[in-house]
Amino acid sequence: MAIASHLLKKGTACMKHLASCSTHVIIRASMLALLALGSYARAYDNAHFYRATNFFFFEPRFAKQNLSSFDAMIGHGSTHHSRPKSSRCDDCNDTCLLDICGFSNMQQLAVGVPDKDLSNPLDLLITQLALTPARDLFGQYSIGGKFSITELTLSWMYNFTDNFFVHLILPVRRMSIDCIHLRDLSPTSDPAPNINTPIWQAFQTSFPAILARYDLSIAPFKKTGIGDLSAFVGWTYNFQDTELLDFIDTTIRIGIIAPTGKKQNVDEAFSLPLGYNGHVGGDFSADLAVGAFEWLTFGAHLEAIVFGKKTQTVRMKTGLFQSGMIYLAKGKAKVDLGNQLVAAVYAKADHVIRGFSATLGYTYARQSSTRITPCDCVTFCPTIVNSNDCLLGWKMHTLNFFFEYDFTKEDDRIGPRLGVFYNRQFSGTNVFKTNMAGGTIGVECMWEF
């Protein structure tokens, strides 16, 4: 944190002064911090495939008993594009947003779907379409849309000894997918089947009714709420007894990600969860920073998350050649969410012009593939279910730019700071191509009782 390194270089005199805050000021600051925590309960929310990875809590913690920190970060991003697996597209940088799992194969929509009633005209229609001879891209849609996210992340940390602290983080998100449009990819030339084939034309006319019959919607998605709360216990150490370097700081955290965020609605094809879709996660992270020349800091961050399995209702693939994000069949299954890894390095020009600091970072994030085990393995073949490209793991490369001004002076009772950031996603697989920009505000104070 900027103020931490600032206080470290100023020495213990400033810390003693901060510790002399009046009881009235401390009680008031405590009440404000508790109100903020009670309203939002800060959680450690990590990387997600739908936006560039945040770079915010990767610096080691300052080791000082009763030091309390509150931070808020708000950012926004939007995109019309995704980066699917390279073999599925000619130009993966400009793929339509909702083609992230491949084109939506409507010709195969009915294959393997249980409990179809051929006396029902809609079920008969999708069955006849599935029996129509195949042809490249016949009966397939490319689906475009716009993804938007506004994200507020709140953080509170408190050192209950010099070296041990607690950390709570909670994101609040507003996400939407709208401007949804379907483009028919069926061939226009003879021979049949092609875009003019009667059964395909009849399907497109009846498509909304078919979706309604299977309780599925492709309407725009919008959701606002809290994400997953993360709670950590951490250990930190600041080493200054060195002649070659200014300092060597290290911090480790271990914690839990609680499933407080709204889950995905399986009856909305383009619904997204606000957290990790009801899965509990165990999180471990380590941070290292070294300082040189009284102004330059190099750092690194490594983090791993292991998720627990959860039985839930999901939409499942029932035909080997089905693809895309639209599936009619749903059932109970044990979902093994892929584990996650985040690694980052950064260089920071610390307080180079009074309180101004600039940080350039690189973050690599990846999540392993999700594995689904159907409860009914007769109706749902596990091999076919897990051939769904939407279950594939993802990876993302992000450049992080962070600029901050620390207003702390030696005679101040508290340490406020303001910052701006830009997270530029420059490469990835199976992710939305969403860059993020926004601002931060933070404050630190010593609490004495």
Secondary structure as UniProt FT lines:
FT   HELIX           2..10
FT   HELIX           12..18
FT   TURN            19..20
FT   HELIX           23..40
FT   TURN            49..50
FT   TURN            65..66
FT   STRAND          67..79
FT   STRAND          81..83
FT   HELIX           86..88
FT   HELIX           92..94
FT   STRAND          95..96
FT   HELIX           97..99
FT   TURN            100..101
FT   STRAND          104..105
FT   TURN            107..112
FT   TURN            114..115
FT   TURN            118..119
FT   HELIX           121..131
FT   TURN            136..139
FT   STRAND          140..159
FT   STRAND          164..184
FT   TURN            195..196
FT   HELIX           198..213
FT   TURN            214..215
FT   STRAND          221..226
FT   STRAND          229..239
FT   STRAND          247..258
FT   TURN            266..267
FT   TURN            269..270
FT   TURN            277..278
FT   STRAND          281..292
FT   TURN            293..295
FT   STRAND          296..307
FT   STRAND          310..315
FT   TURN            320..321
FT   STRAND          330..336
FT   STRAND          340..353
FT   TURN            354..355
FT   STRAND          356..367
FT   STRAND          371..374
FT   TURN            377..379
FT   HELIX           382..385
FT   TURN            386..387
FT   HELIX           389..391
FT   STRAND          394..406
FT   TURN            410..411
FT   STRAND          415..429
FT   STRAND          431..432
FT   STRAND          436..446
//
